[in-house]
């Protein structure tokens, strides 16, 4: 598709004229948002609490706190991990 005088406006007009027959479902890879990522982080936090915290904040204060809580008990580690993910 060549760009004529008029730049993007000409390209859009050509696209609207039927240059592309792909269906528009209203979503794209750009629309995969934080909600979906939070669900994945919470699943990771239930399986391995420090992993969920790491995915949220990286290696930092909350990661090490979660390591200690998980070593002291699995449930406190899960609670802390879910709290760290949900508080943002």
C-alpha positions as CSV (number, residue, x, y, z in Angstrom):
1,X,0.0,0.0,0.0
2,X,1.7,3.2,-1.1
3,X,1.3,6.4,0.8
4,X,0.2,9.3,-1.5
5,X,0.1,13.0,-0.9
6,X,-2.0,13.3,2.2
7,X,0.0,10.8,4.3
8,X,-2.0,8.8,6.8
9,X,-5.3,10.4,5.8
10,X,-5.0,8.9,2.3
11,X,-4.1,5.5,3.8
12,X,-7.1,5.6,6.0
13,X,-9.4,6.5,3.1
14,X,-7.9,3.6,1.1
15,X,-8.4,1.2,4.1
16,X,-12.1,2.4,4.5
17,X,-12.6,1.8,0.8
18,X,-12.2,-1.9,1.3
19,X,-8.4,-2.4,1.2
20,X,-8.6,-4.7,4.2
21,X,-11.3,-7.4,4.7
22,X,-10.2,-8.5,8.2
23,X,-13.0,-8.7,10.7
24,X,-12.8,-6.2,13.7
25,X,-13.6,-8.1,16.9
26,X,-12.9,-5.1,19.1
27,X,-9.8,-6.3,20.7
28,X,-6.1,-6.7,19.9
29,X,-2.9,-7.7,21.6
30,X,-2.7,-4.1,22.8
31,X,-5.9,-4.5,24.8
32,X,-4.6,-7.3,27.0
33,X,-4.5,-5.3,30.2
34,X,-3.4,-5.4,33.7
35,X,-6.6,-7.3,34.8
36,X,-5.5,-10.4,32.8
37,X,-1.9,-10.0,34.1
38,X,-3.2,-9.7,37.7
39,X,-5.1,-13.0,37.3
40,X,-2.0,-14.7,36.1
41,X,0.0,-13.2,39.0
42,X,-2.6,-14.4,41.6
43,X,-2.6,-17.9,40.1
44,X,1.2,-17.8,40.4
45,X,0.9,-16.5,44.0
46,X,-1.3,-19.4,45.0
47,X,1.1,-22.0,43.5
48,X,4.3,-20.3,44.6
49,X,3.8,-17.1,46.5
50,X,7.2,-15.5,46.0
51,X,6.8,-16.0,42.2
52,X,3.6,-13.9,42.2
53,X,5.3,-11.1,44.2
54,X,8.4,-11.3,41.9
55,X,6.1,-10.8,38.9
56,X,4.5,-7.8,40.5
57,X,7.4,-5.9,42.1
58,X,10.6,-7.8,41.2
59,X,13.3,-8.5,43.7
60,X,12.8,-6.0,46.4
61,X,11.6,-5.5,50.0
62,X,8.2,-7.2,49.4
63,X,9.9,-10.2,47.7
64,X,12.1,-10.9,50.6
65,X,9.3,-10.4,53.1
66,X,7.3,-12.9,51.1
67,X,10.1,-15.5,51.1
68,X,10.3,-15.3,54.9
69,X,6.5,-15.5,55.3
70,X,6.3,-18.5,52.9
71,X,9.1,-20.2,54.9
72,X,7.2,-19.6,58.1
73,X,3.9,-20.8,56.6
74,X,2.4,-21.3,53.2
75,X,-0.8,-19.5,53.9
76,X,0.8,-16.3,55.2
77,X,2.9,-16.2,52.1
78,X,-0.2,-16.5,49.9
79,X,-2.0,-13.8,51.8
80,X,1.0,-11.4,51.5
81,X,1.4,-12.2,47.8
82,X,-2.2,-11.5,47.0
83,X,-2.1,-8.3,49.1
84,X,1.0,-7.1,47.2
85,X,-0.7,-7.8,43.8
86,X,-4.1,-6.3,44.8
87,X,-2.8,-3.1,46.5
88,X,-1.6,-1.4,43.3
